[in-house]
């Protein structure tokens, strides 16, 4: 029988408490990407119109649906000076904004993904019923070939531009609630 000290291989109670407190405060569910801000007790229609105008100052809008509160933007290339962060491959921002009503308040969530163009070289080969050493008898056009260069692109999300998300949400909030003098 071996004896070990009580402190050996055990996590301190303070660390366990901190982990549990963090889990309780942040929730255990999957976090959706983006930054959230309560816009306050404002008209939903005004908030949606202001949000659409504000995000249009940063991105070209692809679609805006007041019913669902979704605003989606077209991809925007990252400036050449910032591309050095992406190992020379092309990079872009992809933005969306979602408005919702919660407890009589309007809440906005902005997400600005930073994406890098990748390669589809790691795409898994599909098996169409041939045996292990069978010869595939489909042409590339029948299998996975693209028709346009855009269909050949594969974009991977690297991170999110939290500073830009906050700036957009601040601009929306300030437009809806002008400072009183």
Phi and psi in degrees as a GROMACS rama.xvg file:
@    title "Ramachandran Plot"
@    xaxis  label "Phi"
@    yaxis  label "Psi"
@TYPE xy
-105.039  151.01  UNK-2
-111.099  135.665  UNK-3
-126.871  150.836  UNK-4
-67.1151  146.504  UNK-5
-59.6328  -30.5112  UNK-6
-83.6976  -9.49115  UNK-7
-76.63  131.596  UNK-8
57.7874  30.1562  UNK-9
-125.314  144.351  UNK-10
-84.5793  133.544  UNK-11
-58.6115  146.824  UNK-12
-59.6544  -34.4373  UNK-13
-64.0876  -38.3545  UNK-14
-68.1493  -41.4006  UNK-15
-62.7842  -42.9903  UNK-16
-61.8001  -41.5235  UNK-17
-65.2815  -39.9608  UNK-18
-64.7974  -44.7965  UNK-19
-64.4289  -40.8447  UNK-20
-64.3448  -42.407  UNK-21
-61.7674  -43.3686  UNK-22
-62.8759  -39.832  UNK-23
-67.63  -40.7608  UNK-24
-74.0091  -36.3254  UNK-25
-93.7224  -17.1128  UNK-26
85.0006  158.665  UNK-27
-100.182  -1.65753  UNK-28
-76.9838  176.127  UNK-29
-78.3472  129.127  UNK-30
-84.801  130.893  UNK-31
-81.2769  144.647  UNK-32
-68.5986  150.999  UNK-33
121.273  175.063  UNK-34
-113.879  135.495  UNK-35
-111.351  142.767  UNK-36
-144.491  135.098  UNK-37
-80.1638  123.495  UNK-38
-87.4392  -15.7406  UNK-39
104.577  -166.491  UNK-40
-86.6504  75.4123  UNK-41
-121.299  164.503  UNK-42
-66.5249  131.948  UNK-43
-61.2922  -40.8528  UNK-44
-62.0646  -43.8772  UNK-45
-64.1685  -41.4451  UNK-46
-63.5535  -41.1322  UNK-47
-67.0575  -44.1252  UNK-48
-62.9931  -43.9467  UNK-49
-65.8212  -41.0019  UNK-50
-62.7527  -42.0888  UNK-51
-63.2432  -45.5935  UNK-52
-63.7706  -41.1872  UNK-53
-68.5621  -48.0625  UNK-54
-68.8113  -25.6538  UNK-55
-67.911  -18.4176  UNK-56
-75.052  -18.4503  UNK-57
-109.173  -31.7527  UNK-58
-140.283  159.935  UNK-59
-85.4644  127.778  UNK-60
-80.0923  131.885  UNK-61
-90.8898  -45.804  UNK-62
-153.961  149.816  UNK-63
-143.256  120.96  UNK-64
-125.104  106.674  UNK-65
-65.2947  -28.7798  UNK-66
-63.1739  -42.5683  UNK-67
-95.8856  -14.5518  UNK-68
79.0097  12.0515  UNK-69
-94.0223  129.832  UNK-70
-123.259  119.846  UNK-71
-115.624  141.54  UNK-72
-115.595  157.737  UNK-73
-75.115  150.8  UNK-74
-60.0547  145.375  UNK-75
-126.349  123.001  UNK-76
-59.3239  143.034  UNK-77
-76.9105  140.157  UNK-78
-55.685  145.321  UNK-79
-55.6167  -34.7784  UNK-80
-66.2112  -25.4995  UNK-81
-92.4795  -11.0914  UNK-82
-67.1198  -19.8247  UNK-83
-61.6297  -20.631  UNK-84
-71.6696  -14.2444  UNK-85
-113.547  29.67  UNK-86
55.3274  33.4745  UNK-87
84.271  -13.9703  UNK-88
-80.7774  151.179  UNK-89
-57.5299  146.002  UNK-90
-132.96  158.505  UNK-91
-152.954  161.337  UNK-92
-101.225  141.325  UNK-93
-130.432  113.202  UNK-94
-112.097  149.722  UNK-95
-149.075  156.928  UNK-96
-139.693  139.072  UNK-97
-129.92  128.172  UNK-98
-108.782  143.126  UNK-99
-148.636  157.889  UNK-100
-97.1975  132.938  UNK-101
-145.018  117.559  UNK-102
52.8155  42.3296  UNK-103
80.1279  2.32517  UNK-104
-113.206  158.437  UNK-105
-101.908  129.82  UNK-106
-118.876  136.696  UNK-107
-117.792  140.584  UNK-108
-127.779  120.873  UNK-109
-109.042  137.855  UNK-110
-131.78  124.08  UNK-111
-123.042  98.1115  UNK-112
-79.774  140.886  UNK-113
-102.816  115.483  UNK-114
-114.805  149.344  UNK-115
-120.853  139.892  UNK-116
-73.371  128.094  UNK-117
-111.874  -157.593  UNK-118
-128.586  145.34  UNK-119
-92.0506  19.2773  UNK-120
-64.4695  -25.1096  UNK-121
-91.199  11.3734  UNK-122
-63.2168  134.83  UNK-123
-71.7933  142.923  UNK-124
-78.0461  132.223  UNK-125
-87.1505  145.871  UNK-126
-104.777  119.337  UNK-127
-102.444  34.0187  UNK-128
95.8179  -5.88351  UNK-129
-76.4663  156.532  UNK-130
-73.5737  179.026  UNK-131
-56.6611  -45.5021  UNK-132
-102.794  23.9825  UNK-133
-73.4967  156.376  UNK-134
-92.0056  124.963  UNK-135
-64.2236  132.163  UNK-136
-114.974  31.3855  UNK-137
-108.388  140.108  UNK-138
-75.4839  160.635  UNK-139
-56.8617  -34.8827  UNK-140
-65.5368  -32.0036  UNK-141
-81.267  -22.9681  UNK-142
-95.319  -82.7795  UNK-143
-131.904  7.43673  UNK-144
-65.6889  144.13  UNK-145
-91.8676  161.406  UNK-146
-98.0194  -36.0316  UNK-147
-121.668  159.661  UNK-148
-60.0089  -32.438  UNK-149
-64.747  -31.4375  UNK-150
-73.5242  -16.1287  UNK-151
-83.7442  -14.4393  UNK-152
-77.9557  141.823  UNK-153
-130.092  116.007  UNK-154
-106.971  134.737  UNK-155
-117.964  132.801  UNK-156
-75.0722  122.448  UNK-157
-92.0143  -43.0758  UNK-158
-166.548  -171.415  UNK-159
-124.951  142.438  UNK-160
-87.6474  83.4917  UNK-161
-63.5788  -37.1433  UNK-162
-62.2378  -43.1695  UNK-163
-68.8406  -38.2376  UNK-164
-59.0262  -46.5019  UNK-165
-64.5368  -40.3255  UNK-166
-62.3752  -44.1199  UNK-167
-63.016  -45.6207  UNK-168
-65.2888  -37.3136  UNK-169
-64.0211  -41.8028  UNK-170
-63.3783  -40.7717  UNK-171
-64.8556  -47.8433  UNK-172
-60.1492  -46.2314  UNK-173
-65.3209  -34.3924  UNK-174
-70.1357  -34.3624  UNK-175
-81.337  -29.8596  UNK-176
-127.131  79.0188  UNK-177
-62.0053  146.328  UNK-178
-65.0754  137.366  UNK-179
-85.8512  142.343  UNK-180
